[in-house]
Amino acid sequence: MDWSKSRLWLMSVVLLLATLAVASKEYRPPKAFPAKTYPARDEHPTENVTIAADPYDMPDKAGSVFTLPYREKGYLPIYLVITNDGEQPVSLVRMEFSLVTANRTKLRPADTDDLYRRFSRVKHRGDEPSRNPLPIPLPRKSDAGLPKGGAEEIQNSQFRAKAVEPRSTQAGFLFFDVGEMSQPLAGAHLYVTGVRDGNGSDLMFFDIALEKYLTYRPATSTK
């Protein structure tokens, strides 16, 4: 086999391996640890509930979990972790979130349709002829144009728990549209309201300072 053929064969093998690696990649949710173990958290000792926020703001960190490039599309994924150390369940049915930046901009999490629209590869000029000869509109598939596996990732990654059972933890992602903000976490706070105890009473709101995540440094060994 001459050099040109050997080179062509090697390039084909590399391309095949790269294609297989991309095809086999899928969303892998991170392991949820007790909320008290995360640097950015708010503990309510008397209510036995702690809520933590773990931003996936770096490419290597996000790439270890996601297949979709959220930061490239302007979204900041934040892993929300709620731990109930009490003996009664905690209701999350009425829970709401606000990410308030240093300049007091208030952001709400994106919903599924927001994410579908941002990641859809389908682009329309607006002057395409209609493919529907009927005078009534037909329903459109909201996830049309998403990369393979993208719809499943969006569905499976979002925080959807409605309760936290006693002595347990629930976790999932919130996605905030931070647009062109270069440092959306600096000085920002994540506020969580609407968490209720087993009697239906609202717990005091949770205030998570995301600066704690940015300034956190793991303890180093003294040995």
MIMAR-887134 format. One line per 10 residues: number of its first residue (from 1); for each residue x, y, z of C-alpha. Coordinates in nm, 3 decimals. Last residue first. Example, Ala and Ser with C-alpha at 12.3 -4.5 7.8 and 13.67 -1.06 7.14 Angstrom:
BEGIN
2 = 1.367/-0.106/0.714; 1.230/-0.450/0.780
//
This chain:
BEGIN
223 = 0.028/1.712/5.389; -0.188/2.020/5.439; -0.438/1.907/5.177; -0.617/2.177/4.984; -0.976/2.287/5.045; -1.165/2.350/4.725; -1.185/2.715/4.617; -1.524/2.881/4.578; -1.519/3.238/4.448; -1.738/3.185/4.142
213 = -1.982/2.953/4.317; -2.017/3.186/4.615; -2.089/3.469/4.369; -2.405/3.275/4.285; -2.573/3.406/4.598; -2.872/3.179/4.658; -3.172/3.348/4.822; -3.448/3.107/4.926; -3.792/3.241/5.011; -3.943/3.162/5.352
203 = -4.141/2.841/5.345; -4.502/2.860/5.239; -4.751/2.661/5.445; -4.922/2.360/5.287; -4.901/2.142/5.598; -4.626/1.921/5.452; -4.409/2.227/5.386; -4.431/2.455/5.087; -4.177/2.594/4.839; -4.335/2.888/4.654
193 = -4.023/3.102/4.614; -3.670/3.051/4.482; -3.437/3.346/4.423; -3.113/3.301/4.231; -2.872/3.586/4.296; -2.618/3.751/4.066; -2.310/3.951/4.170; -2.098/3.792/3.899; -2.304/3.510/3.748; -2.397/3.678/3.417
183 = -2.034/3.767/3.334; -2.013/3.828/2.957; -2.383/3.900/2.908; -2.462/3.861/2.537; -2.786/3.673/2.582; -2.837/3.553/2.939; -3.135/3.331/2.855; -3.169/3.117/3.168; -3.197/2.738/3.161; -3.295/2.550/3.478
173 = -3.161/2.200/3.523; -3.264/1.913/3.747; -3.241/1.788/4.105; -3.438/1.620/4.382; -3.292/1.506/4.714; -3.416/1.280/4.994; -3.459/1.255/5.371; -3.835/1.313/5.353; -3.979/1.325/4.998; -3.919/1.620/4.773
163 = -4.218/1.727/4.568; -4.326/1.837/4.220; -4.001/1.746/4.046; -3.964/1.883/3.691; -3.617/2.035/3.672; -3.520/2.024/3.305; -3.275/1.767/3.172; -3.516/1.504/3.043; -3.728/1.718/2.812; -3.442/1.919/2.666
153 = -3.233/1.605/2.621; -3.520/1.417/2.457; -3.579/1.702/2.213; -3.211/1.717/2.125; -3.171/1.345/2.055; -3.105/1.410/1.687; -3.061/1.782/1.631; -3.381/1.989/1.645; -3.541/2.081/1.314; -3.900/2.015/1.415
143 = -3.943/2.019/1.794; -4.275/2.206/1.794; -4.440/1.970/1.544; -4.687/2.186/1.358; -5.064/2.159/1.381; -5.247/2.215/1.053; -5.394/2.552/0.965; -5.739/2.564/0.804; -5.806/2.665/0.442; -5.674/2.330/0.315
133 = -5.407/2.315/0.047; -5.133/2.283/0.311; -4.786/2.297/0.160; -4.794/2.677/0.170; -4.561/2.859/-0.062; -4.245/3.000/0.104; -4.240/3.378/0.147; -4.147/3.395/0.517; -3.778/3.330/0.473; -3.795/3.024/0.698
123 = -3.518/2.862/0.900; -3.532/2.509/1.042; -3.225/2.434/1.255; -3.426/2.444/1.575; -3.212/2.510/1.881; -3.360/2.843/1.989; -3.717/2.743/1.907; -3.699/2.418/2.099; -3.545/2.593/2.400; -3.825/2.848/2.419
113 = -4.082/2.571/2.365; -3.948/2.376/2.663; -3.959/2.671/2.901; -3.681/2.920/2.965; -3.619/3.013/3.327; -3.716/3.366/3.434; -3.472/3.657/3.434; -3.469/3.976/3.641; -3.216/4.242/3.545; -3.099/4.414/3.864
103 = -2.759/4.526/3.725; -2.586/4.251/3.927; -2.820/3.990/3.781; -3.144/3.861/3.929; -3.229/3.500/3.840; -3.589/3.441/3.939; -3.750/3.106/4.011; -4.098/2.982/4.102; -4.227/2.689/4.310; -4.602/2.636/4.323
93 = -4.596/2.257/4.285; -4.274/2.219/4.486; -4.425/2.050/4.793; -4.201/1.928/5.075; -4.256/1.586/5.230; -4.236/1.545/5.608; -3.954/1.401/5.820; -3.700/1.671/5.746; -3.367/1.668/5.563; -3.525/1.777/5.234
83 = -3.258/1.845/4.973; -3.315/2.056/4.664; -3.055/2.072/4.385; -3.085/2.307/4.087; -2.829/2.263/3.810; -2.800/2.595/3.629; -2.772/2.599/3.250; -2.689/2.944/3.103; -2.848/2.998/2.763; -2.718/3.224/2.486
73 = -2.716/2.973/2.201; -2.343/2.912/2.229; -2.396/2.863/2.601; -2.654/2.589/2.538; -2.442/2.383/2.298; -2.660/2.066/2.284; -2.496/1.732/2.372; -2.499/1.792/2.745; -2.332/1.634/3.049; -1.953/1.633/3.017
63 = -1.976/1.910/2.760; -2.126/2.147/3.017; -1.823/2.111/3.246; -1.576/2.133/2.960; -1.749/2.436/2.808; -1.773/2.630/3.137; -2.099/2.780/3.266; -2.270/2.475/3.409; -2.398/2.662/3.715; -2.454/2.467/4.039
53 = -2.741/2.611/4.244; -2.826/2.476/4.590; -3.146/2.457/4.791; -3.149/2.339/5.153; -3.456/2.232/5.351; -3.477/2.128/5.717; -3.729/2.403/5.802; -3.535/2.520/6.108; -3.207/2.479/5.923; -3.306/2.679/5.613
43 = -2.991/2.654/5.405; -2.920/2.866/5.097; -2.668/2.735/4.846; -2.375/2.826/4.620; -2.083/2.617/4.750; -2.251/2.277/4.699; -2.228/2.011/4.972; -2.538/2.131/5.160; -2.753/2.041/4.858; -2.691/1.670/4.911
33 = -2.529/1.525/4.597; -2.704/1.493/4.261; -2.510/1.286/4.009; -2.491/1.464/3.675; -2.747/1.381/3.407; -2.599/1.212/3.100; -2.739/1.347/2.774; -2.620/1.144/2.477; -2.306/1.083/2.278; -2.313/0.770/2.062
23 = -2.361/0.957/1.734; -2.081/1.200/1.812; -1.839/0.921/1.898; -1.942/0.718/1.593; -1.877/1.013/1.363; -1.537/1.075/1.519; -1.444/0.709/1.480; -1.552/0.711/1.116; -1.356/1.029/1.043; -1.042/0.884/1.203
13 = -1.079/0.560/1.004; -1.128/0.750/0.678; -0.825/0.969/0.746; -0.614/0.657/0.806; -0.731/0.497/0.480; -0.656/0.813/0.283; -0.309/0.835/0.438; -0.236/0.472/0.358; -0.357/0.521/-0.001; -0.130/0.822/-0.046
3 = 0.165/0.645/0.116; 0.153/0.335/-0.107; 0.000/0.000/0.000
//
